[in-house]
């Protein structure tokens, strides 16, 4: 299985949207969520400040990681892998690639928000170096408000996590 992790291109936008919706269905089923907004089109993610990396397996997009850069903060906004491609290390590879890209861009840490008790959320992120922390910046506090507006907090405890990236590369 040949996997390439690369920057997303505009031609990947449809695949990004499909993958997020497919991956979200697993979460919806796990949480027994009765209301869940569909993913925005991938072009919306591509237009945001930050970067979007895709995992291409045998020529097909199998997953992506979207990282926002806001007010000097590097934030992993979304990680999604096609359910049929899960449990093969793609999520881990995408997170590590995102951490490396963030380091190359001069960041010394990367944050995210996720469900505390969903096995492929906070417990997974802990295995790739993320630790729980309190939201300290206006950006992070705004994410809590956005999650509440979307009703995400009614399906379980949400946490903020971050991972140190070490010294930026010269």
C-alpha positions in Angstrom: 0.0 0.0 0.0 1.6 3.2 -1.2 0.6 6.2 0.9 1.6 9.8 0.0 0.8 12.7 2.3 0.7 16.0 0.5 -0.8 19.4 0.5 -4.4 19.4 -0.7 -5.3 20.8 -4.1 -8.6 22.3 -5.3 -9.3 19.0 -7.2 -9.4 17.2 -3.7 -12.3 19.3 -2.4 -15.1 16.9 -3.2 -13.1 14.0 -1.7 -12.4 16.0 1.5 -16.1 16.7 2.0 -17.1 13.0 1.3 -14.5 11.7 3.7 -15.5 14.1 6.5 -19.2 13.1 6.1 -18.4 9.4 6.0 -16.1 9.7 9.1 -18.7 11.8 10.9 -21.3 9.1 10.5 -19.2 6.8 12.7 -19.2 9.6 15.4 -22.9 10.2 14.9 -23.6 6.5 15.4 -21.3 6.3 18.4 -22.8 9.3 20.1 -26.4 8.6 19.1 -26.5 12.1 17.8 -29.9 13.2 16.5 -28.7 16.4 15.0 -25.4 16.8 13.1 -24.5 19.3 10.4 -23.1 18.0 7.2 -19.5 18.9 6.3 -18.9 22.1 4.4 -17.5 21.6 0.9 -13.8 21.0 0.9 -13.2 24.2 -1.0 -14.3 26.1 2.2 -11.5 24.3 4.2 -9.0 25.1 1.5 -9.9 28.7 1.7 -9.2 29.0 5.4 -6.0 30.3 6.9 -3.7 27.4 7.5 -3.1 24.2 5.6 -4.8 21.0 4.6 -2.9 17.8 4.0 -4.3 14.7 2.4 -3.3 11.0 2.5 -3.4 9.6 -0.9 -3.4 5.7 -1.0 -3.0 4.0 -4.3 -4.0 7.3 -6.1 -7.2 7.9 -4.0 -7.7 10.3 -1.2 -8.3 8.3 2.0 -8.0 11.0 4.7 -7.1 14.5 5.5 -6.0 16.8 8.3 -7.0 20.5 8.4 -4.9 22.9 10.5 -6.0 26.5 11.1 -3.6 29.3 11.8 -5.4 32.0 13.7 -3.9 34.9 15.8 -0.5 33.1 16.1 -2.2 29.8 17.1 -1.8 26.6 15.2 -5.0 24.5 15.7 -5.8 21.0 14.3 -9.4 21.7 13.2 -10.3 18.3 11.7 -8.8 14.9 11.1 -10.9 12.5 9.0 -10.1 9.1 7.5 -12.4 7.1 5.3 -14.0 4.4 7.5 -12.9 1.7 5.0 -9.3 2.9 5.4 -9.3 3.2 9.2 -7.1 1.4 11.6 -4.2 1.4 9.1 -2.2 4.2 10.7 -3.4 6.9 8.3 -4.8 9.1 11.1 -1.5 8.9 13.0 0.5 9.6 9.9 -1.6 12.6 9.1 -1.3 14.0 12.6 2.5 13.6 12.5 2.6 15.3 9.1 0.6 18.2 10.5 2.9 18.5 13.5 5.9 18.5 11.2 4.3 21.1 8.9 3.4 23.3 11.9 7.0 23.0 13.2 8.3 24.0 9.8 6.0 27.1 9.9 7.5 28.2 13.1 5.0 26.9 15.7 6.1 25.4 19.0 2.8 23.8 19.8 -0.4 22.7 18.1 -3.9 22.5 19.8 -7.2 20.8 19.1 -10.6 20.3 20.7 -12.3 16.9 20.8 -14.5 14.5 22.7 -12.9 13.2 25.9 -14.4 9.8 25.9 -14.7 8.7 22.3 -11.9 6.2 21.7 -10.7 7.6 18.4 -10.8 11.2 19.8 -8.9 12.2 23.0 -7.5 8.8 23.8 -6.1 8.5 20.3 -4.6 12.0 20.4 -3.0 11.2 23.7 -1.0 8.5 21.9 0.4 11.0 19.5 1.6 13.5 22.2 -1.4 15.6 23.0 -2.3 16.5 26.6 -5.4 18.1 28.1 -5.1 21.8 28.9 -7.4 24.7 29.8 -8.4 27.1 27.0 -6.3 30.2 27.6 -6.5 32.3 24.5 -9.5 34.2 23.1 -9.4 32.0 20.0 -9.7 28.8 22.1 -12.4 30.3 24.2 -14.3 31.2 21.0 -14.2 27.5 20.0 -16.1 26.6 23.2 -18.8 29.0 22.3 -19.0 27.7 18.7 -19.2 24.1 20.0 -22.1 25.1 22.3 -23.9 26.9 19.4 -23.6 23.7 17.3 -24.8 21.6 20.2 -21.6 19.5 20.3 -21.3 19.6 24.1 -24.6 17.8 24.6 -23.1 14.6 23.3 -20.3 14.4 25.8 -17.4 16.2 27.5 -15.3 18.2 25.1 -11.6 18.9 25.9 -8.8 21.0 24.6 -5.5 19.3 24.0 -2.1 20.4 22.8 1.2 18.9 21.8 4.6 20.5 22.0 6.4 20.6 18.7 9.9 21.4 20.0 12.1 24.0 18.5 11.1 25.3 15.0 13.4 24.1 12.3 15.8 26.8 11.0 
